[in-house]
Amino acid sequence: MIIVQVKEGDNIEKALKKFKRKYEKTGIVKELRARQAFQKPSVTNRKKMMKAVYVQKLRLVED
């Protein structure tokens, strides 16, 4: 359960923004989308490798 501490005098928009940020960090939405359709482990591994290569290329260009 996500608990958001709200100080005296804070408006509802600020509290809602804190809640959304905490909710996003938990990764619930990402997990739900991943569970909607089954992916073979080989496809998952291939995507991980492609992402790693992409990030590595970005870091090389950045340096």
Secondary structure, 3 states (H helix, E strand, C coil): CCCCCCCCCCCHHHHHHHHHHHHHHHCHHHHHHHHHCCCCHHHHHHHHHHHHHHHHHHHHHHC
